[in-house]
Amino acid sequence: MDLSLKYQLLIVRNYQLSSFIKQPKDIRLFFSEQEHYTLLSSLSERYTNQVLYDLGTYKGLSALALSSNPTNKIVSYDIGYFVEIQRPENVEFRIGNFFTDKEILTSPLIMFDVDPHDGKIEKRFLDWLGLNAYRGSVVFDDIHLNDEMKAFWASITQEKVDYTEIGHWSGTGLVILQ
C-alpha cells in the first residue's frame, strides 16, 4: 500500500476514534501536533492481532490511540480509574500493579507513561524487562520533561530513537529491546 494512502487511512481511523472521547478539550489534545497520539496510532498499525500494553492509563487517550488497529487488543493499567473516554471494544482497562502481569512480557509494544516522571520508575521498569528477557519495543513519554527524565533517557544503552519531533512536546522515546 502506498505510504500516503496508509497515512490517510490512519487519519480516518483517528477521526473515528475521536467519537469515543467525551470532553471537547481532549479531542483537541488527541489531534494536537504537540502530543504523541498520532505517533502511537501509527505504531499500533505496525502490529496485527497482538496485545499491546499502555501503562499509566489516566484519561485513556494513549490506549485509544493504540486501539487504532482494531485487530489488536490494548490492555491499559493504572493505580486508579480516571478514564474519561468511552471504551472501544479492543481496549481493556485494569486497576493494579502491572509488575505482577507477566503477560506484558509477550507484548511487542508497550507504552510507558507513569507519574511522577522522576526516571526511577522508568529505570525500574526497564531493568525488570531486562531481567525477564523481554524482546520488543517500549515507548517512554516525557523523556525531556525534567533533569531526572533526561538523565534516565541518556542512561539507556539499548537501541533507542528520540521521536520528540513527531511525539509529545516533553519528549517521546522508543527503546528497542532485542
C-alpha positions as CSV (number, residue, x, y, z in Angstrom):
1,M,0.0,0.0,0.0
2,D,1.2,3.5,-0.9
3,L,2.6,5.4,2.1
4,S,0.2,8.4,1.6
5,L,-2.7,6.0,1.4
6,K,-1.6,4.5,4.8
7,Y,-1.4,8.0,6.3
8,Q,-4.9,8.8,5.0
9,L,-6.3,5.6,6.5
10,L,-4.7,6.5,9.8
11,I,-6.3,9.9,9.8
12,V,-9.7,8.4,9.1
13,R,-9.3,5.9,11.9
14,N,-8.2,8.6,14.3
15,Y,-11.3,10.7,13.5
16,Q,-13.4,7.6,14.0
17,L,-11.7,7.1,17.4
18,S,-12.4,10.7,18.4
19,S,-16.1,9.7,18.8
20,F,-15.0,7.8,22.0
21,I,-13.7,11.0,23.6
22,K,-16.1,12.7,26.0
23,Q,-14.5,16.1,26.5
24,P,-14.0,18.6,23.6
25,K,-10.7,19.7,25.1
26,D,-9.5,16.1,25.0
27,I,-10.5,15.8,21.3
28,R,-8.3,18.9,20.6
29,L,-5.5,17.3,22.6
30,F,-5.9,14.0,20.8
31,F,-5.2,15.7,17.4
32,S,-2.6,18.2,18.7
33,E,0.8,18.2,16.9
34,Q,2.4,18.6,20.4
35,E,1.1,15.3,21.6
36,H,2.1,11.7,20.9
37,Y,-1.3,10.2,20.0
38,T,-0.8,10.2,16.2
39,L,2.6,8.5,16.7
40,L,1.0,5.9,18.9
41,S,-1.7,5.2,16.3
42,S,1.0,4.9,13.7
43,L,3.0,2.5,15.8
44,S,-0.1,0.3,16.5
45,E,-0.6,-0.1,12.8
46,R,2.6,-2.0,12.6
47,Y,1.2,-4.9,14.6
48,T,-1.7,-7.2,13.7
49,N,-3.6,-9.5,16.2
50,Q,-1.3,-8.6,19.1
51,V,-1.8,-7.5,22.7
52,L,-0.3,-4.0,23.2
53,Y,0.1,-2.5,26.7
54,D,-0.4,1.0,27.9
55,L,1.0,1.6,31.4
56,G,-0.4,4.7,33.0
57,T,-3.9,5.0,31.6
58,Y,-5.0,8.3,33.2
59,K,-7.8,9.6,30.8
60,G,-7.3,6.7,28.4
61,L,-6.2,8.7,25.4
62,S,-3.0,6.7,24.8
63,A,-5.0,3.4,25.0
64,L,-7.4,4.9,22.5
65,A,-4.6,5.9,20.1
66,L,-3.1,2.4,20.4
67,S,-6.5,0.9,19.6
68,S,-6.3,2.4,16.1
69,N,-5.7,-1.0,14.6
70,P,-8.9,-2.9,15.6
71,T,-7.2,-6.3,15.2
72,N,-5.0,-5.5,18.3
73,K,-6.1,-5.8,21.9
74,I,-5.0,-3.0,24.2
75,V,-4.5,-3.6,27.9
76,S,-4.2,-0.4,29.9
77,Y,-3.1,-0.2,33.6
78,D,-3.3,2.5,36.2
79,I,-3.4,2.7,40.0
80,G,-7.0,4.1,39.9
81,Y,-9.8,4.7,37.5
82,F,-9.5,8.2,35.9
83,V,-10.7,7.2,32.4
84,E,-12.7,9.9,30.5
85,I,-13.4,8.1,27.2
86,Q,-15.9,5.5,26.2
87,R,-14.1,2.2,26.0
88,P,-13.6,0.8,22.4
89,E,-14.2,-3.0,22.1
90,N,-10.5,-3.8,21.8
91,V,-9.5,-1.9,25.0
92,E,-9.4,-3.3,28.5
93,F,-8.8,-1.1,31.5
94,R,-7.2,-2.6,34.6
95,I,-6.5,-1.2,38.0
96,G,-3.5,-2.6,39.8
97,N,0.3,-3.3,39.7
98,F,1.4,-4.1,36.2
99,F,4.6,-5.6,37.5
100,T,2.6,-8.7,38.5
101,D,1.3,-9.2,35.0
102,K,3.9,-11.4,33.2
103,E,1.8,-11.3,30.0
104,I,3.3,-7.9,29.4
105,L,6.5,-9.7,28.5
106,T,4.8,-11.2,25.5
107,S,3.7,-7.8,24.0
108,P,5.6,-6.4,21.1
109,L,4.8,-2.8,22.1
110,I,4.5,-1.2,25.5
111,M,3.6,2.5,26.1
112,F,5.0,3.7,29.5
113,D,3.7,6.9,30.9
114,V,3.6,6.6,34.7
115,D,3.8,9.5,37.2
116,P,5.8,11.1,38.8
117,H,8.2,11.0,35.8
118,D,11.3,11.0,38.0
119,G,13.3,8.5,36.0
120,K,13.2,6.0,38.9
121,I,10.1,4.0,38.0
122,E,11.1,4.1,34.3
123,K,14.5,2.7,35.1
124,R,12.9,0.1,37.4
125,F,10.6,-1.0,34.6
126,L,13.4,-1.1,32.0
127,D,15.5,-3.2,34.4
128,W,12.5,-5.5,35.1
129,L,12.1,-6.0,31.3
130,G,15.8,-6.9,31.0
131,L,15.7,-9.3,33.9
132,N,12.8,-11.1,32.3
133,A,14.4,-11.2,28.8
134,Y,11.7,-9.0,27.2
135,R,12.0,-8.6,23.4
136,G,10.0,-5.8,21.9
137,S,9.7,-2.0,21.9
138,V,8.8,0.4,24.7
139,V,7.6,4.0,24.2
140,F,8.6,6.2,27.1
141,D,6.8,9.5,27.5
142,D,8.2,12.8,28.9
143,I,11.9,11.9,28.3
144,H,12.8,15.6,28.2
145,L,10.4,16.8,30.9
146,N,13.0,17.4,33.6
147,D,16.6,16.7,34.6
148,E,15.7,13.3,36.1
149,M,14.0,12.1,32.9
150,K,16.8,13.5,30.7
151,A,19.3,11.5,32.8
152,F,17.2,8.4,32.5
153,W,17.0,8.7,28.7
154,A,20.7,9.4,28.5
155,S,21.5,6.3,30.6
156,I,19.7,3.9,28.2
157,T,22.3,1.7,26.4
158,Q,19.9,-0.3,24.3
159,E,18.9,0.9,20.8
160,K,16.7,3.9,21.1
161,V,15.0,6.5,18.9
162,D,14.0,10.0,20.1
163,Y,10.6,10.7,18.4
164,T,10.0,14.0,20.2
165,E,9.8,15.9,16.9
166,I,6.7,13.9,16.0
167,G,5.7,12.9,19.5
168,H,5.0,14.7,22.8
169,W,6.3,18.2,23.4
170,S,8.0,16.9,26.6
171,G,9.7,14.1,24.8
172,T,8.8,10.7,23.4
173,G,11.4,7.9,23.0
174,L,11.3,4.4,21.7
175,V,13.6,1.8,23.2
176,I,14.1,-1.5,21.2
177,L,15.0,-4.5,23.3
178,Q,16.4,-7.5,21.4
